[in-house]
Amino acid sequence: MDLWTVLLAPILILQGKWVRLRTPKLPEAPGPRSGERGKGSPLSLLVLGDSAAAGVGIEHQERALSGHLVEALEPFFSLQWQLHARSGLTTTQAIPLVDAIEAKRFDVVLISLGVNDVLSPVTETRWLNQLAALTLTLKSRFDPKLILLTAVPPLGEFPALPWPLRAHLGRRANRFNAALTKWLQPQPDLALIQLGQSPEDLTPHLAPDRFHPGETTHQLWAQLASSQIRPHFAPPTIADCN
């Protein structure tokens, strides 16, 4: 723990409690969390994660991440998909959630985790160890060909967080993302999705609690995921075979 955190710890704890009390408790989006859609080559998809993946603050799952991603992929694939997400989920808590999933295989896994870890006392090194354990579990259970991880959002720009808590969480989020980027580089079956990192990109597109992503962010998130999934699983062309 750095000197900054030690000196500000009493203020940070009080502000954290204050934010939890005043932030509206929005529900997870209602709607289906599994299904089959589309035509084309078969593709199985797992969306795994926290309240953002669960669509907190969104009216329906069709307008959240999984719904937009299914809509983006169904013109190209015969898609089987599942969403397993829960508010407050940390990376280490995701492992038993994965163990409970009834499926033999997923071609793609899209992960939304990290915010609750940043909000906890865990260090970025320990978080990466937990993330490594999670990805190992996913590979052992489902043999995915591609795992997409979502960068931690820029908590230092969240208007619902007061200073100095906002600055403290922003620094932690930056450290987590830097460690994540470095960890991903030598692993070709893992890739990173990074949403807007500036106030102009972020603030107009938040849910009513000014903390969770709004629908336009979910739509962008799905577009970025689709842009990585489609070429990875595109059928070979005649030129590719020559």
C-alpha positions in Angstrom: 0.0 0.0 0.0 1.5 3.3 -1.1 1.8 6.4 1.2 -1.0 8.2 -0.7 -3.4 5.4 0.3 -2.2 5.2 3.9 -2.6 9.0 4.5 -6.0 9.2 2.9 -7.4 5.9 4.1 -9.9 7.4 6.7 -11.3 9.8 4.1 -11.5 7.1 1.4 -13.3 4.7 3.7 -15.9 7.4 4.7 -16.4 8.5 1.1 -16.8 4.9 0.0 -19.6 4.4 2.5 -21.2 7.7 1.5 -21.2 6.8 -2.2 -22.7 3.4 -1.5 -25.5 5.1 0.5 -26.4 7.7 -2.0 -25.9 5.8 -5.3 -29.3 4.5 -6.6 -29.5 0.7 -6.5 -30.5 -0.1 -10.1 -31.7 -3.6 -11.0 -30.1 -6.0 -13.5 -31.7 -5.9 -16.9 -34.6 -8.4 -17.3 -34.8 -10.7 -20.3 -33.3 -13.9 -21.6 -29.8 -14.9 -20.6 -29.4 -17.7 -23.2 -30.7 -18.6 -26.6 -30.0 -19.6 -30.2 -30.1 -17.1 -33.1 -28.8 -16.6 -36.6 -27.7 -18.6 -39.6 -24.2 -19.6 -40.8 -21.3 -21.4 -39.3 -21.9 -22.5 -35.7 -20.5 -20.3 -32.9 -21.0 -20.6 -29.2 -20.6 -17.6 -26.9 -20.3 -17.0 -23.2 -20.7 -13.5 -21.7 -19.3 -13.6 -18.1 -19.0 -10.9 -15.5 -20.3 -8.3 -13.1 -23.1 -5.8 -13.0 -22.1 -4.1 -16.2 -22.4 -7.4 -18.1 -25.7 -8.1 -16.2 -27.0 -4.9 -17.7 -27.6 -2.9 -14.5 -29.5 0.2 -15.3 -30.6 -1.0 -18.8 -34.3 -1.6 -19.6 -33.9 -5.1 -21.1 -31.2 -7.6 -22.0 -31.8 -7.0 -25.7 -30.5 -3.4 -25.1 -27.6 -4.5 -23.0 -24.2 -6.0 -24.0 -25.4 -9.6 -24.7 -28.4 -8.4 -26.7 -26.4 -6.0 -28.9 -23.7 -8.6 -29.4 -26.1 -11.3 -30.4 -27.7 -8.9 -32.8 -24.3 -8.0 -34.3 -23.3 -11.7 -34.7 -26.4 -13.4 -35.9 -26.2 -12.3 -39.5 -22.9 -14.2 -39.8 -23.2 -17.2 -37.4 -25.6 -19.8 -36.1 -25.2 -18.6 -32.6 -25.7 -20.4 -29.3 -25.1 -18.0 -26.4 -25.3 -17.7 -22.6 -25.0 -14.8 -20.2 -23.7 -15.5 -16.7 -23.3 -12.3 -14.7 -24.0 -11.0 -11.2 -23.8 -7.6 -9.6 -20.8 -7.2 -7.3 -18.9 -10.2 -8.8 -15.1 -10.2 -8.4 -12.7 -12.1 -10.4 -12.1 -14.8 -7.8 -15.8 -15.2 -7.3 -16.2 -15.8 -11.0 -14.4 -19.2 -10.8 -17.2 -21.1 -8.9 -19.7 -19.4 -11.2 -17.9 -20.9 -14.2 -17.7 -24.3 -12.5 -21.5 -24.3 -12.2 -22.2 -23.6 -15.9 -23.7 -26.5 -17.8 -22.1 -26.5 -21.2 -19.4 -28.5 -22.9 -17.9 -25.9 -25.0 -17.8 -22.2 -25.9 -15.9 -20.8 -28.9 -15.7 -17.3 -27.5 -15.8 -15.9 -23.9 -16.3 -12.2 -23.3 -15.4 -11.2 -19.7 -16.4 -8.0 -17.8 -14.5 -8.1 -14.5 -12.2 -5.8 -12.6 -14.2 -2.9 -11.3 -15.2 -4.7 -8.1 -11.5 -5.8 -7.7 -10.4 -2.2 -8.0 -12.9 -1.2 -5.3 -11.5 -3.9 -3.0 -8.1 -4.0 -1.3 -6.7 -6.6 -3.8 -3.5 -5.5 -5.5 -3.1 -5.6 -9.3 -0.6 -8.5 -9.0 -3.0 -10.6 -7.0 -5.8 -9.7 -9.4 -3.7 -10.9 -12.4 -3.1 -14.2 -10.5 -6.8 -14.5 -10.0 -7.5 -13.7 -13.7 -4.9 -16.3 -14.8 -6.7 -18.9 -12.6 -10.0 -17.9 -14.2 -8.8 -18.1 -17.8 -7.2 -21.5 -17.0 -10.5 -22.7 -15.6 -12.3 -21.4 -18.7 -9.8 -23.2 -21.1 -10.0 -26.4 -19.1 -13.9 -26.4 -19.0 -14.8 -25.0 -22.4 -11.7 -25.0 -24.7 -12.5 -21.5 -26.1 -10.5 -20.3 -29.1 -10.8 -16.6 -28.1 -11.2 -15.0 -24.7 -12.0 -11.2 -24.8 -11.3 -9.2 -21.6 -12.7 -5.8 -21.0 -10.4 -3.1 -19.6 -11.4 -1.5 -16.3 -13.3 1.8 -17.1 -11.6 5.1 -16.1 -13.0 5.4 -12.6 -11.0 8.6 -12.2 -13.6 10.3 -14.5 -16.8 9.0 -12.9 -18.9 12.0 -11.8 -20.6 10.0 -9.0 -17.3 9.6 -7.1 -16.1 12.5 -5.0 -12.5 13.6 -4.8 -10.1 12.2 -3.5 -11.8 8.8 -3.8 -12.2 9.4 -7.5 -8.5 10.2 -7.9 -7.5 7.1 -5.8 -9.7 4.7 -7.8 -8.6 6.3 -11.1 -5.0 5.6 -10.2 -5.8 2.0 -9.2 -7.8 1.5 -12.5 -4.9 2.8 -14.5 -2.4 0.4 -12.7 -4.8 -2.6 -13.2 -5.1 -1.8 -16.9 -1.4 -1.4 -17.4 -0.7 -4.7 -15.8 -3.5 -6.3 -17.8 -2.2 -5.1 -21.1 1.3 -6.3 -20.4 0.0 -9.7 -19.2 -2.1 -10.2 -22.4 0.6 -9.4 -24.9 2.2 -12.9 -25.1 -1.1 -14.8 -25.2 -2.6 -14.9 -28.7 -5.9 -16.5 -27.6 -6.6 -13.5 -25.3 -7.5 -10.0 -26.5 -8.5 -6.7 -24.9 -11.5 -4.5 -25.4 -11.1 -0.9 -24.3 -14.0 1.4 -24.1 -13.8 5.2 -24.0 -11.2 6.5 -21.5 -11.9 10.2 -21.7 -14.6 12.3 -19.9 -16.1 13.2 -23.4 -16.4 9.5 -24.3 -17.7 8.4 -20.9 -19.9 10.9 -19.0 -22.8 11.3 -21.6 -23.2 7.5 -21.9 -23.7 6.4 -18.3 -26.8 4.8 -16.7 -29.0 7.0 -14.4 -26.8 6.1 -11.4 -23.9 7.8 -13.2 -21.7 4.7 -12.5 -22.8 1.9 -14.8 -22.6 2.1 -18.6 -25.6 3.3 -20.5 -27.1 1.7 -23.5 -24.9 3.6 -26.1 -21.8 2.2 -24.2 -23.3 -1.3 -24.3 -23.8 -0.9 -28.0 -20.2 0.2 -28.6 -18.9 -2.6 -26.4 -20.8 -5.1 -28.5 -19.5 -3.6 -31.7 -15.9 -3.7 -30.5 -16.4 -7.4 -29.4 -18.0 -8.3 -32.7 -15.1 -6.7 -34.7 -12.7 -9.0 -33.0 -14.9 -12.1 -33.1 -15.9 -12.1 -36.7 -12.5 -12.1 -38.4 -11.3 -14.7 -35.8 -14.0 -17.2 -36.8 -14.6 -16.2 -40.4 -14.7 -19.2 -42.8 -11.7 -19.6 -45.1 -11.9 -18.0 -48.5 -10.7 -19.6 -51.8 -7.7 -17.3 -51.6 -6.9 -18.6 -48.1 -6.9 -22.1 -49.4 -4.5 -21.5 -52.3 
